[in-house]
């Protein structure tokens, strides 16, 4: 998955998560913590919400890894004290 695809996927997941957050009046981070602590009963909604949130966490981790790689590569090809150009992928030969 490219950096752009990851960003699009994360935004799409956030849109879907927002529907659950509004319905249950609880942020996904807090919902996830309650699930991890075993404080919520299982329901179809909660299973879907949990799955979407875990996918989002994995995508955010992958985004962080790819971003770090691109920043590292950009630093190697950039002149000292130069500014980075965006998007990073276009800077790297």
PDB file of N, CA, C and O in Angstrom:
ATOM      1  N   UNK A   1       0.848  -1.168   0.000  1.00  0.00           N
ATOM      2  CA  UNK A   1       0.000   0.000   0.000  1.00  0.00           C
ATOM      3  C   UNK A   1       0.898   1.237   0.000  1.00  0.00           C
ATOM      4  O   UNK A   1       1.861   1.316   0.763  1.00  0.00           O
ATOM      5  N   UNK A   2       0.579   2.182  -0.845  1.00  0.00           N
ATOM      6  CA  UNK A   2       1.366   3.414  -0.904  1.00  0.00           C
ATOM      7  C   UNK A   2       0.969   4.338   0.254  1.00  0.00           C
ATOM      8  O   UNK A   2      -0.041   4.122   0.925  1.00  0.00           O
ATOM      9  N   UNK A   3       1.771   5.347   0.462  1.00  0.00           N
ATOM     10  CA  UNK A   3       1.469   6.325   1.495  1.00  0.00           C
ATOM     11  C   UNK A   3       0.117   6.983   1.228  1.00  0.00           C
ATOM     12  O   UNK A   3      -0.687   7.153   2.144  1.00  0.00           O
ATOM     13  N   UNK A   4      -0.126   7.346  -0.012  1.00  0.00           N
ATOM     14  CA  UNK A   4      -1.397   7.975  -0.374  1.00  0.00           C
ATOM     15  C   UNK A   4      -2.573   7.027  -0.130  1.00  0.00           C
ATOM     16  O   UNK A   4      -3.607   7.446   0.389  1.00  0.00           O
ATOM     17  N   UNK A   5      -2.423   5.777  -0.493  1.00  0.00           N
ATOM     18  CA  UNK A   5      -3.488   4.796  -0.256  1.00  0.00           C
ATOM     19  C   UNK A   5      -3.751   4.619   1.236  1.00  0.00           C
ATOM     20  O   UNK A   5      -4.900   4.486   1.657  1.00  0.00           O
ATOM     21  N   UNK A   6      -2.682   4.617   2.034  1.00  0.00           N
ATOM     22  CA  UNK A   6      -2.852   4.502   3.480  1.00  0.00           C
ATOM     23  C   UNK A   6      -3.616   5.696   4.039  1.00  0.00           C
ATOM     24  O   UNK A   6      -4.513   5.534   4.867  1.00  0.00           O
ATOM     25  N   UNK A   7      -3.260   6.896   3.586  1.00  0.00           N
ATOM     26  CA  UNK A   7      -3.946   8.098   4.061  1.00  0.00           C
ATOM     27  C   UNK A   7      -5.428   8.047   3.689  1.00  0.00           C
ATOM     28  O   UNK A   7      -6.285   8.353   4.518  1.00  0.00           O
ATOM     29  N   UNK A   8      -5.727   7.668   2.465  1.00  0.00           N
ATOM     30  CA  UNK A   8      -7.129   7.567   2.037  1.00  0.00           C
ATOM     31  C   UNK A   8      -7.881   6.532   2.857  1.00  0.00           C
ATOM     32  O   UNK A   8      -9.021   6.762   3.261  1.00  0.00           O
ATOM     33  N   UNK A   9      -7.247   5.397   3.103  1.00  0.00           N
ATOM     34  CA  UNK A   9      -7.874   4.333   3.880  1.00  0.00           C
ATOM     35  C   UNK A   9      -8.138   4.778   5.315  1.00  0.00           C
ATOM     36  O   UNK A   9      -9.204   4.508   5.869  1.00  0.00           O
ATOM     37  N   UNK A  10      -7.165   5.460   5.913  1.00  0.00           N
ATOM     38  CA  UNK A  10      -7.341   5.946   7.285  1.00  0.00           C
ATOM     39  C   UNK A  10      -8.505   6.927   7.359  1.00  0.00           C
ATOM     40  O   UNK A  10      -9.310   6.864   8.289  1.00  0.00           O
ATOM     41  N   UNK A  11      -8.602   7.829   6.389  1.00  0.00           N
ATOM     42  CA  UNK A  11      -9.721   8.786   6.375  1.00  0.00           C
ATOM     43  C   UNK A  11     -11.059   8.070   6.207  1.00  0.00           C
ATOM     44  O   UNK A  11     -12.040   8.429   6.858  1.00  0.00           O
ATOM     45  N   UNK A  12     -11.104   7.076   5.351  1.00  0.00           N
ATOM     46  CA  UNK A  12     -12.350   6.324   5.157  1.00  0.00           C
ATOM     47  C   UNK A  12     -12.739   5.595   6.443  1.00  0.00           C
ATOM     48  O   UNK A  12     -13.913   5.569   6.810  1.00  0.00           O
ATOM     49  N   UNK A  13     -11.768   5.010   7.119  1.00  0.00           N
ATOM     50  CA  UNK A  13     -12.043   4.328   8.383  1.00  0.00           C
ATOM     51  C   UNK A  13     -12.525   5.327   9.436  1.00  0.00           C
ATOM     52  O   UNK A  13     -13.452   5.036  10.192  1.00  0.00           O
ATOM     53  N   UNK A  14     -11.901   6.495   9.485  1.00  0.00           N
ATOM     54  CA  UNK A  14     -12.315   7.522  10.449  1.00  0.00           C
ATOM     55  C   UNK A  14     -13.762   7.951  10.216  1.00  0.00           C
ATOM     56  O   UNK A  14     -14.498   8.204  11.170  1.00  0.00           O
ATOM     57  N   UNK A  15     -14.164   8.033   8.963  1.00  0.00           N
ATOM     58  CA  UNK A  15     -15.544   8.395   8.639  1.00  0.00           C
ATOM     59  C   UNK A  15     -16.508   7.348   9.171  1.00  0.00           C
ATOM     60  O   UNK A  15     -17.541   7.681   9.752  1.00  0.00           O
ATOM     61  N   UNK A  16     -16.165   6.084   8.972  1.00  0.00           N
ATOM     62  CA  UNK A  16     -17.034   5.005   9.464  1.00  0.00           C
ATOM     63  C   UNK A  16     -17.034   4.947  10.987  1.00  0.00           C
ATOM     64  O   UNK A  16     -18.074   4.714  11.603  1.00  0.00           O
ATOM     65  N   UNK A  17     -15.866   5.158  11.596  1.00  0.00           N
ATOM     66  CA  UNK A  17     -15.780   5.148  13.058  1.00  0.00           C
ATOM     67  C   UNK A  17     -16.589   6.288  13.673  1.00  0.00           C
ATOM     68  O   UNK A  17     -17.175   6.137  14.745  1.00  0.00           O
ATOM     69  N   UNK A  18     -16.616   7.416  12.990  1.00  0.00           N
ATOM     70  CA  UNK A  18     -17.356   8.569  13.492  1.00  0.00           C
ATOM     71  C   UNK A  18     -18.844   8.242  13.664  1.00  0.00           C
ATOM     72  O   UNK A  18     -19.487   8.742  14.586  1.00  0.00           O
ATOM     73  N   UNK A  19     -19.381   7.414  12.788  1.00  0.00           N
ATOM     74  CA  UNK A  19     -20.793   7.029  12.903  1.00  0.00           C
ATOM     75  C   UNK A  19     -21.054   6.285  14.212  1.00  0.00           C
ATOM     76  O   UNK A  19     -22.060   6.528  14.879  1.00  0.00           O
ATOM     77  N   UNK A  20     -20.143   5.377  14.577  1.00  0.00           N
ATOM     78  CA  UNK A  20     -20.287   4.657  15.843  1.00  0.00           C
ATOM     79  C   UNK A  20     -20.089   5.604  17.025  1.00  0.00           C
ATOM     80  O   UNK A  20     -20.811   5.517  18.019  1.00  0.00           O
ATOM     81  N   UNK A  21     -19.126   6.497  16.923  1.00  0.00           N
ATOM     82  CA  UNK A  21     -18.861   7.445  18.006  1.00  0.00           C
ATOM     83  C   UNK A  21     -20.082   8.326  18.272  1.00  0.00           C
ATOM     84  O   UNK A  21     -20.428   8.592  19.423  1.00  0.00           O
ATOM     85  N   UNK A  22     -20.721   8.770  17.209  1.00  0.00           N
ATOM     86  CA  UNK A  22     -21.906   9.604  17.367  1.00  0.00           C
ATOM     87  C   UNK A  22     -23.087   8.793  17.908  1.00  0.00           C
ATOM     88  O   UNK A  22     -23.839   9.276  18.755  1.00  0.00           O
ATOM     89  N   UNK A  23     -23.245   7.581  17.424  1.00  0.00           N
ATOM     90  CA  UNK A  23     -24.356   6.739  17.862  1.00  0.00           C
ATOM     91  C   UNK A  23     -24.252   6.394  19.347  1.00  0.00           C
ATOM     92  O   UNK A  23     -25.247   6.431  20.070  1.00  0.00           O
ATOM     93  N   UNK A  24     -23.037   6.057  19.797  1.00  0.00           N
ATOM     94  CA  UNK A  24     -22.840   5.616  21.176  1.00  0.00           C
ATOM     95  C   UNK A  24     -22.226   6.691  22.078  1.00  0.00           C
ATOM     96  O   UNK A  24     -21.955   6.444  23.253  1.00  0.00           O
ATOM     97  N   UNK A  25     -22.011   7.886  21.517  1.00  0.00           N
ATOM     98  CA  UNK A  25     -21.490   9.025  22.266  1.00  0.00           C
ATOM     99  C   UNK A  25     -20.217   8.668  23.037  1.00  0.00           C
ATOM    100  O   UNK A  25     -20.092   8.924  24.235  1.00  0.00           O
ATOM    101  N   UNK A  26     -19.293   8.074  22.309  1.00  0.00           N
ATOM    102  CA  UNK A  26     -18.031   7.637  22.908  1.00  0.00           C
ATOM    103  C   UNK A  26     -16.966   7.609  21.821  1.00  0.00           C
ATOM    104  O   UNK A  26     -17.192   7.059  20.743  1.00  0.00           O
ATOM    105  N   UNK A  27     -15.819   8.192  22.095  1.00  0.00           N
ATOM    106  CA  UNK A  27     -14.713   8.160  21.132  1.00  0.00           C
ATOM    107  C   UNK A  27     -14.210   6.729  20.979  1.00  0.00           C
ATOM    108  O   UNK A  27     -14.291   5.934  21.915  1.00  0.00           O
ATOM    109  N   UNK A  28     -13.700   6.411  19.818  1.00  0.00           N
ATOM    110  CA  UNK A  28     -13.227   5.055  19.528  1.00  0.00           C
ATOM    111  C   UNK A  28     -12.104   4.623  20.465  1.00  0.00           C
ATOM    112  O   UNK A  28     -12.037   3.456  20.854  1.00  0.00           O
ATOM    113  N   UNK A  29     -11.217   5.558  20.833  1.00  0.00           N
ATOM    114  CA  UNK A  29     -10.122   5.218  21.747  1.00  0.00           C
ATOM    115  C   UNK A  29     -10.669   4.732  23.094  1.00  0.00           C
ATOM    116  O   UNK A  29     -10.165   3.771  23.674  1.00  0.00           O
ATOM    117  N   UNK A  30     -11.708   5.416  23.575  1.00  0.00           N
ATOM    118  CA  UNK A  30     -12.309   5.046  24.853  1.00  0.00           C
ATOM    119  C   UNK A  30     -13.073   3.733  24.739  1.00  0.00           C
ATOM    120  O   UNK A  30     -13.009   2.889  25.633  1.00  0.00           O
ATOM    121  N   UNK A  31     -13.794   3.567  23.634  1.00  0.00           N
ATOM    122  CA  UNK A  31     -14.488   2.304  23.374  1.00  0.00           C
ATOM    123  C   UNK A  31     -13.485   1.149  23.368  1.00  0.00           C
ATOM    124  O   UNK A  31     -13.725   0.111  23.984  1.00  0.00           O
ATOM    125  N   UNK A  32     -12.378   1.330  22.680  1.00  0.00           N
ATOM    126  CA  UNK A  32     -11.357   0.280  22.568  1.00  0.00           C
ATOM    127  C   UNK A  32     -10.810  -0.094  23.946  1.00  0.00           C
ATOM    128  O   UNK A  32     -10.629  -1.272  24.250  1.00  0.00           O
ATOM    129  N   UNK A  33     -10.550   0.915  24.770  1.00  0.00           N
ATOM    130  CA  UNK A  33     -10.046   0.652  26.115  1.00  0.00           C
ATOM    131  C   UNK A  33     -11.064  -0.156  26.926  1.00  0.00           C
ATOM    132  O   UNK A  33     -10.689  -1.092  27.632  1.00  0.00           O
ATOM    133  N   UNK A  34     -12.350   0.202  26.829  1.00  0.00           N
ATOM    134  CA  UNK A  34     -13.394  -0.530  27.547  1.00  0.00           C
ATOM    135  C   UNK A  34     -13.489  -1.978  27.070  1.00  0.00           C
ATOM    136  O   UNK A  34     -13.698  -2.886  27.874  1.00  0.00           O
ATOM    137  N   UNK A  35     -13.336  -2.190  25.775  1.00  0.00           N
ATOM    138  CA  UNK A  35     -13.353  -3.550  25.234  1.00  0.00           C
ATOM    139  C   UNK A  35     -12.158  -4.331  25.773  1.00  0.00           C
ATOM    140  O   UNK A  35     -12.305  -5.474  26.206  1.00  0.00           O
ATOM    141  N   UNK A  36     -10.975  -3.717  25.746  1.00  0.00           N
ATOM    142  CA  UNK A  36      -9.763  -4.381  26.227  1.00  0.00           C
ATOM    143  C   UNK A  36      -9.883  -4.746  27.703  1.00  0.00           C
ATOM    144  O   UNK A  36      -9.335  -5.755  28.149  1.00  0.00           O
ATOM    145  N   UNK A  37     -10.600  -3.922  28.453  1.00  0.00           N
ATOM    146  CA  UNK A  37     -10.797  -4.181  29.882  1.00  0.00           C
ATOM    147  C   UNK A  37     -11.941  -5.154  30.145  1.00  0.00           C
ATOM    148  O   UNK A  37     -12.197  -5.511  31.295  1.00  0.00           O
ATOM    149  N   UNK A  38     -12.635  -5.589  29.082  1.00  0.00           N
ATOM    150  CA  UNK A  38     -13.732  -6.541  29.222  1.00  0.00           C
ATOM    151  C   UNK A  38     -14.978  -5.949  29.846  1.00  0.00           C
ATOM    152  O   UNK A  38     -15.758  -6.668  30.470  1.00  0.00           O
ATOM    153  N   UNK A  39     -15.177  -4.652  29.690  1.00  0.00           N
ATOM    154  CA  UNK A  39     -16.293  -3.976  30.345  1.00  0.00           C
ATOM    155  C   UNK A  39     -17.530  -3.817  29.465  1.00  0.00           C
ATOM    156  O   UNK A  39     -18.517  -3.228  29.904  1.00  0.00           O
ATOM    157  N   UNK A  40     -17.499  -4.327  28.241  1.00  0.00           N
ATOM    158  CA  UNK A  40     -18.649  -4.196  27.348  1.00  0.00           C
ATOM    159  C   UNK A  40     -19.112  -5.567  26.877  1.00  0.00           C
ATOM    160  O   UNK A  40     -18.307  -6.470  26.647  1.00  0.00           O
ATOM    161  N   UNK A  41     -20.417  -5.700  26.740  1.00  0.00           N
ATOM    162  CA  UNK A  41     -20.996  -6.906  26.153  1.00  0.00           C
ATOM    163  C   UNK A  41     -20.743  -6.886  24.646  1.00  0.00           C
ATOM    164  O   UNK A  41     -20.594  -5.819  24.050  1.00  0.00           O
ATOM    165  N   UNK A  42     -20.695  -8.054  24.043  1.00  0.00           N
ATOM    166  CA  UNK A  42     -20.521  -8.120  22.594  1.00  0.00           C
ATOM    167  C   UNK A  42     -21.853  -7.880  21.905  1.00  0.00           C
ATOM    168  O   UNK A  42     -22.904  -8.344  22.347  1.00  0.00           O
ATOM    169  N   UNK A  43     -21.773  -7.138  20.804  1.00  0.00           N
ATOM    170  CA  UNK A  43     -22.929  -6.947  19.933  1.00  0.00           C
ATOM    171  C   UNK A  43     -22.382  -6.844  18.518  1.00  0.00           C
ATOM    172  O   UNK A  43     -21.179  -6.665  18.325  1.00  0.00           O
ATOM    173  N   UNK A  44     -23.251  -6.955  17.538  1.00  0.00           N
ATOM    174  CA  UNK A  44     -22.811  -6.863  16.144  1.00  0.00           C
ATOM    175  C   UNK A  44     -22.140  -5.510  15.890  1.00  0.00           C
ATOM    176  O   UNK A  44     -21.100  -5.443  15.235  1.00  0.00           O
ATOM    177  N   UNK A  45     -22.734  -4.441  16.408  1.00  0.00           N
ATOM    178  CA  UNK A  45     -22.146  -3.109  16.239  1.00  0.00           C
ATOM    179  C   UNK A  45     -20.757  -3.042  16.866  1.00  0.00           C
ATOM    180  O   UNK A  45     -19.815  -2.531  16.259  1.00  0.00           O
ATOM    181  N   UNK A  46     -20.641  -3.560  18.080  1.00  0.00           N
ATOM    182  CA  UNK A  46     -19.366  -3.463  18.787  1.00  0.00           C
ATOM    183  C   UNK A  46     -18.287  -4.294  18.108  1.00  0.00           C
ATOM    184  O   UNK A  46     -17.123  -3.893  18.090  1.00  0.00           O
ATOM    185  N   UNK A  47     -18.643  -5.421  17.559  1.00  0.00           N
ATOM    186  CA  UNK A  47     -17.675  -6.246  16.839  1.00  0.00           C
ATOM    187  C   UNK A  47     -17.181  -5.513  15.592  1.00  0.00           C
ATOM    188  O   UNK A  47     -15.987  -5.507  15.295  1.00  0.00           O
ATOM    189  N   UNK A  48     -18.117  -4.897  14.867  1.00  0.00           N
ATOM    190  CA  UNK A  48     -17.726  -4.134  13.676  1.00  0.00           C
ATOM    191  C   UNK A  48     -16.863  -2.931  14.065  1.00  0.00           C
ATOM    192  O   UNK A  48     -15.832  -2.672  13.444  1.00  0.00           O
ATOM    193  N   UNK A  49     -17.286  -2.210  15.081  1.00  0.00           N
ATOM    194  CA  UNK A  49     -16.556  -1.032  15.548  1.00  0.00           C
ATOM    195  C   UNK A  49     -15.134  -1.417  15.952  1.00  0.00           C
ATOM    196  O   UNK A  49     -14.168  -0.750  15.580  1.00  0.00           O
ATOM    197  N   UNK A  50     -15.023  -2.491  16.711  1.00  0.00           N
ATOM    198  CA  UNK A  50     -13.712  -2.977  17.146  1.00  0.00           C
ATOM    199  C   UNK A  50     -12.833  -3.334  15.956  1.00  0.00           C
ATOM    200  O   UNK A  50     -11.659  -2.966  15.909  1.00  0.00           O
ATOM    201  N   UNK A  51     -13.405  -4.052  14.994  1.00  0.00           N
ATOM    202  CA  UNK A  51     -12.635  -4.441  13.806  1.00  0.00           C
ATOM    203  C   UNK A  51     -12.141  -3.240  13.019  1.00  0.00           C
ATOM    204  O   UNK A  51     -10.982  -3.191  12.607  1.00  0.00           O
ATOM    205  N   UNK A  52     -13.026  -2.270  12.811  1.00  0.00           N
ATOM    206  CA  UNK A  52     -12.639  -1.063  12.082  1.00  0.00           C
ATOM    207  C   UNK A  52     -11.538  -0.300  12.815  1.00  0.00           C
ATOM    208  O   UNK A  52     -10.590   0.189  12.200  1.00  0.00           O
ATOM    209  N   UNK A  53     -11.677  -0.207  14.126  1.00  0.00           N
ATOM    210  CA  UNK A  53     -10.686   0.535  14.899  1.00  0.00           C
ATOM    211  C   UNK A  53      -9.325  -0.170  14.874  1.00  0.00           C
ATOM    212  O   UNK A  53      -8.289   0.486  14.764  1.00  0.00           O
ATOM    213  N   UNK A  54      -9.326  -1.485  14.974  1.00  0.00           N
ATOM    214  CA  UNK A  54      -8.060  -2.222  14.930  1.00  0.00           C
ATOM    215  C   UNK A  54      -7.398  -2.113  13.558  1.00  0.00           C
ATOM    216  O   UNK A  54      -6.173  -2.028  13.469  1.00  0.00           O
ATOM    217  N   UNK A  55      -8.186  -2.113  12.503  1.00  0.00           N
ATOM    218  CA  UNK A  55      -7.639  -1.902  11.158  1.00  0.00           C
ATOM    219  C   UNK A  55      -7.019  -0.512  11.071  1.00  0.00           C
ATOM    220  O   UNK A  55      -5.924  -0.347  10.533  1.00  0.00           O
ATOM    221  N   UNK A  56      -7.725   0.487  11.604  1.00  0.00           N
ATOM    222  CA  UNK A  56      -7.202   1.853  11.592  1.00  0.00           C
ATOM    223  C   UNK A  56      -5.870   1.927  12.337  1.00  0.00           C
ATOM    224  O   UNK A  56      -4.933   2.569  11.861  1.00  0.00           O
ATOM    225  N   UNK A  57      -5.776   1.288  13.485  1.00  0.00           N
ATOM    226  CA  UNK A  57      -4.524   1.289  14.244  1.00  0.00           C
ATOM    227  C   UNK A  57      -3.381   0.671  13.434  1.00  0.00           C
ATOM    228  O   UNK A  57      -2.263   1.187  13.431  1.00  0.00           O
ATOM    229  N   UNK A  58      -3.669  -0.422  12.758  1.00  0.00           N
ATOM    230  CA  UNK A  58      -2.642  -1.076  11.931  1.00  0.00           C
ATOM    231  C   UNK A  58      -2.228  -0.190  10.761  1.00  0.00           C
ATOM    232  O   UNK A  58      -1.046  -0.102  10.431  1.00  0.00           O
ATOM    233  N   UNK A  59      -3.193   0.458  10.141  1.00  0.00           N
ATOM    234  CA  UNK A  59      -2.879   1.349   9.012  1.00  0.00           C
ATOM    235  C   UNK A  59      -2.065   2.550   9.487  1.00  0.00           C
ATOM    236  O   UNK A  59      -1.144   2.987   8.797  1.00  0.00           O
ATOM    237  N   UNK A  60      -2.398   3.082  10.655  1.00  0.00           N
ATOM    238  CA  UNK A  60      -1.634   4.206  11.186  1.00  0.00           C
ATOM    239  C   UNK A  60      -0.196   3.796  11.502  1.00  0.00           C
ATOM    240  O   UNK A  60       0.733   4.577  11.297  1.00  0.00           O
ATOM    241  N   UNK A  61      -0.014   2.576  11.998  1.00  0.00           N
ATOM    242  CA  UNK A  61       1.327   2.072  12.268  1.00  0.00           C
ATOM    243  C   UNK A  61       2.112   1.927  10.968  1.00  0.00           C
ATOM    244  O   UNK A  61       3.279   2.313  10.898  1.00  0.00           O
ATOM    245  N   UNK A  62       1.477   1.375   9.949  1.00  0.00           N
ATOM    246  CA  UNK A  62       2.134   1.219   8.649  1.00  0.00           C
ATOM    247  C   UNK A  62       2.468   2.579   8.049  1.00  0.00           C
ATOM    248  O   UNK A  62       3.541   2.757   7.472  1.00  0.00           O
ATOM    249  N   UNK A  63       1.552   3.544   8.183  1.00  0.00           N
ATOM    250  CA  UNK A  63       1.804   4.908   7.714  1.00  0.00           C
ATOM    251  C   UNK A  63       3.046   5.479   8.400  1.00  0.00           C
ATOM    252  O   UNK A  63       3.914   6.051   7.741  1.00  0.00           O
ATOM    253  N   UNK A  64       3.128   5.323   9.723  1.00  0.00           N
ATOM    254  CA  UNK A  64       4.269   5.843  10.475  1.00  0.00           C
ATOM    255  C   UNK A  64       5.573   5.211   9.994  1.00  0.00           C
ATOM    256  O   UNK A  64       6.590   5.893   9.877  1.00  0.00           O
ATOM    257  N   UNK A  65       5.542   3.916   9.717  1.00  0.00           N
ATOM    258  CA  UNK A  65       6.742   3.223   9.232  1.00  0.00           C
ATOM    259  C   UNK A  65       7.155   3.729   7.854  1.00  0.00           C
ATOM    260  O   UNK A  65       8.330   4.017   7.627  1.00  0.00           O
ATOM    261  N   UNK A  66       6.207   3.839   6.940  1.00  0.00           N
ATOM    262  CA  UNK A  66       6.519   4.331   5.590  1.00  0.00           C
ATOM    263  C   UNK A  66       6.992   5.776   5.610  1.00  0.00           C
ATOM    264  O   UNK A  66       7.926   6.140   4.897  1.00  0.00           O
ATOM    265  N   UNK A  67       6.348   6.593   6.424  1.00  0.00           N
ATOM    266  CA  UNK A  67       6.746   7.996   6.540  1.00  0.00           C
ATOM    267  C   UNK A  67       8.174   8.100   7.053  1.00  0.00           C
ATOM    268  O   UNK A  67       8.958   8.902   6.546  1.00  0.00           O
ATOM    269  N   UNK A  68       8.516   7.303   8.045  1.00  0.00           N
ATOM    270  CA  UNK A  68       9.871   7.316   8.596  1.00  0.00           C
ATOM    271  C   UNK A  68      10.892   6.902   7.541  1.00  0.00           C
ATOM    272  O   UNK A  68      11.965   7.498   7.441  1.00  0.00           O
ATOM    273  N   UNK A  69      10.556   5.881   6.755  1.00  0.00           N
ATOM    274  CA  UNK A  69      11.449   5.443   5.677  1.00  0.00           C
ATOM    275  C   UNK A  69      11.649   6.557   4.656  1.00  0.00           C
ATOM    276  O   UNK A  69      12.774   6.831   4.237  1.00  0.00           O
ATOM    277  N   UNK A  70      10.548   7.199   4.257  1.00  0.00           N
ATOM    278  CA  UNK A  70      10.649   8.274   3.275  1.00  0.00           C
ATOM    279  C   UNK A  70      11.441   9.460   3.815  1.00  0.00           C
ATOM    280  O   UNK A  70      12.236  10.054   3.087  1.00  0.00           O
ATOM    281  N   UNK A  71      11.235   9.805   5.064  1.00  0.00           N
ATOM    282  CA  UNK A  71      11.998  10.903   5.659  1.00  0.00           C
ATOM    283  C   UNK A  71      13.487  10.574   5.711  1.00  0.00           C
ATOM    284  O   UNK A  71      14.335  11.430   5.462  1.00  0.00           O
ATOM    285  N   UNK A  72      13.784   9.337   6.033  1.00  0.00           N
ATOM    286  CA  UNK A  72      15.177   8.901   6.079  1.00  0.00           C
ATOM    287  C   UNK A  72      15.817   8.972   4.695  1.00  0.00           C
ATOM    288  O   UNK A  72      16.939   9.456   4.546  1.00  0.00           O
ATOM    289  N   UNK A  73      15.097   8.489   3.686  1.00  0.00           N
ATOM    290  CA  UNK A  73      15.607   8.533   2.310  1.00  0.00           C
ATOM    291  C   UNK A  73      15.734   9.970   1.815  1.00  0.00           C
ATOM    292  O   UNK A  73      16.707  10.310   1.141  1.00  0.00           O
ATOM    293  N   UNK A  74      14.772  10.805   2.141  1.00  0.00           N
ATOM    294  CA  UNK A  74      14.816  12.205   1.713  1.00  0.00           C
ATOM    295  C   UNK A  74      16.012  12.913   2.343  1.00  0.00           C
ATOM    296  O   UNK A  74      16.660  13.738   1.699  1.00  0.00           O
ATOM    297  N   UNK A  75      16.301  12.590   3.597  1.00  0.00           N
ATOM    298  CA  UNK A  75      17.441  13.209   4.276  1.00  0.00           C
ATOM    299  C   UNK A  75      18.757  12.805   3.619  1.00  0.00           C
ATOM    300  O   UNK A  75      19.705  13.590   3.595  1.00  0.00           O
ATOM    301  N   UNK A  76      18.820  11.589   3.088  1.00  0.00           N
ATOM    302  CA  UNK A  76      20.045  11.110   2.438  1.00  0.00           C
ATOM    303  C   UNK A  76      20.330  11.848   1.137  1.00  0.00           C
ATOM    304  O   UNK A  76      21.490  12.087   0.802  1.00  0.00           O
ATOM    305  N   UNK A  77      19.278  12.210   0.401  1.00  0.00           N
ATOM    306  CA  UNK A  77      19.480  12.845  -0.905  1.00  0.00           C
ATOM    307  C   UNK A  77      19.455  14.372  -0.833  1.00  0.00           C
ATOM    308  O   UNK A  77      19.852  15.043  -1.786  1.00  0.00           O
ATOM    309  N   UNK A  78      18.998  14.917   0.276  1.00  0.00           N
ATOM    310  CA  UNK A  78      18.886  16.375   0.403  1.00  0.00           C
ATOM    311  C   UNK A  78      20.242  16.986   0.749  1.00  0.00           C
ATOM    312  O   UNK A  78      21.076  16.369   1.411  1.00  0.00           O
ATOM    313  N   UNK A  79      20.430  18.194   0.289  1.00  0.00           N
ATOM    314  CA  UNK A  79      21.630  18.939   0.654  1.00  0.00           C
ATOM    315  C   UNK A  79      21.524  19.332   2.128  1.00  0.00           C
ATOM    316  O   UNK A  79      20.425  19.532   2.644  1.00  0.00           O
ATOM    317  N   UNK A  80      22.673  19.441   2.802  1.00  0.00           N
ATOM    318  CA  UNK A  80      22.630  19.847   4.213  1.00  0.00           C
ATOM    319  C   UNK A  80      21.890  21.182   4.383  1.00  0.00           C
ATOM    320  O   UNK A  80      22.026  22.087   3.560  1.00  0.00           O
ATOM    321  N   UNK A  81      21.129  21.284   5.433  1.00  0.00           N
ATOM    322  CA  UNK A  81      20.356  22.492   5.770  1.00  0.00           C
ATOM    323  C   UNK A  81      19.294  22.853   4.739  1.00  0.00           C
ATOM    324  O   UNK A  81      18.772  23.967   4.763  1.00  0.00           O
ATOM    325  N   UNK A  82      18.963  21.936   3.835  1.00  0.00           N
ATOM    326  CA  UNK A  82      17.903  22.239   2.865  1.00  0.00           C
ATOM    327  C   UNK A  82      16.544  21.869   3.458  1.00  0.00           C
ATOM    328  O   UNK A  82      16.454  21.067   4.387  1.00  0.00           O
ATOM    329  N   UNK A  83      15.503  22.460   2.912  1.00  0.00           N
ATOM    330  CA  UNK A  83      14.138  22.188   3.351  1.00  0.00           C
ATOM    331  C   UNK A  83      13.590  20.992   2.581  1.00  0.00           C
ATOM    332  O   UNK A  83      13.956  20.760   1.429  1.00  0.00           O
ATOM    333  N   UNK A  84      12.714  20.243   3.227  1.00  0.00           N
ATOM    334  CA  UNK A  84      12.069  19.113   2.570  1.00  0.00           C
ATOM    335  C   UNK A  84      11.006  19.616   1.605  1.00  0.00           C
ATOM    336  O   UNK A  84      10.398  20.665   1.821  1.00  0.00           O
ATOM    337  N   UNK A  85      10.794  18.864   0.552  1.00  0.00           N
ATOM    338  CA  UNK A  85       9.712  19.144  -0.378  1.00  0.00           C
ATOM    339  C   UNK A  85       8.667  18.056  -0.241  1.00  0.00           C
ATOM    340  O   UNK A  85       8.987  16.900   0.039  1.00  0.00           O
ATOM    341  N   UNK A  86       7.426  18.434  -0.439  1.00  0.00           N
ATOM    342  CA  UNK A  86       6.327  17.468  -0.374  1.00  0.00           C
ATOM    343  C   UNK A  86       5.688  17.340  -1.734  1.00  0.00           C
ATOM    344  O   UNK A  86       5.685  18.314  -2.486  1.00  0.00           O
ATOM    345  N   UNK A  87       5.151  16.206  -2.087  1.00  0.00           N
ATOM    346  CA  UNK A  87       5.176  14.966  -1.325  1.00  0.00           C
ATOM    347  C   UNK A  87       6.574  14.342  -1.291  1.00  0.00           C
ATOM    348  O   UNK A  87       7.346  14.477  -2.241  1.00  0.00           O
ATOM    349  N   UNK A  88       6.881  13.677  -0.214  1.00  0.00           N
ATOM    350  CA  UNK A  88       8.200  13.091  -0.015  1.00  0.00           C
ATOM    351  C   UNK A  88       8.559  12.083  -1.096  1.00  0.00           C
ATOM    352  O   UNK A  88       9.716  12.009  -1.511  1.00  0.00           O
ATOM    353  N   UNK A  89       7.591  11.309  -1.555  1.00  0.00           N
ATOM    354  CA  UNK A  89       7.862  10.273  -2.536  1.00  0.00           C
ATOM    355  C   UNK A  89       8.409  10.844  -3.835  1.00  0.00           C
ATOM    356  O   UNK A  89       9.136  10.155  -4.551  1.00  0.00           O
ATOM    357  N   UNK A  90       8.074  12.090  -4.152  1.00  0.00           N
ATOM    358  CA  UNK A  90       8.545  12.695  -5.395  1.00  0.00           C
ATOM    359  C   UNK A  90       9.970  13.227  -5.268  1.00  0.00           C
ATOM    360  O   UNK A  90      10.627  13.482  -6.277  1.00  0.00           O
ATOM    361  N   UNK A  91      10.451  13.396  -4.042  1.00  0.00           N
ATOM    362  CA  UNK A  91      11.789  13.932  -3.806  1.00  0.00           C
ATOM    363  C   UNK A  91      12.849  12.851  -3.973  1.00  0.00           C
ATOM    364  O   UNK A  91      13.987  13.132  -4.348  1.00  0.00           O
ATOM    365  N   UNK A  92      12.460  11.615  -3.689  1.00  0.00           N
ATOM    366  CA  UNK A  92      13.409  10.506  -3.693  1.00  0.00           C
ATOM    367  C   UNK A  92      13.521   9.918  -5.089  1.00  0.00           C
ATOM    368  O   UNK A  92      12.521   9.536  -5.696  1.00  0.00           O
ATOM    369  N   UNK A  93      14.755   9.849  -5.596  1.00  0.00           N
ATOM    370  CA  UNK A  93      14.925   9.295  -6.951  1.00  0.00           C
ATOM    371  C   UNK A  93      14.647   7.805  -7.023  1.00  0.00           C
ATOM    372  O   UNK A  93      14.750   7.209  -8.096  1.00  0.00           O
TER     373      UNK A  93
END
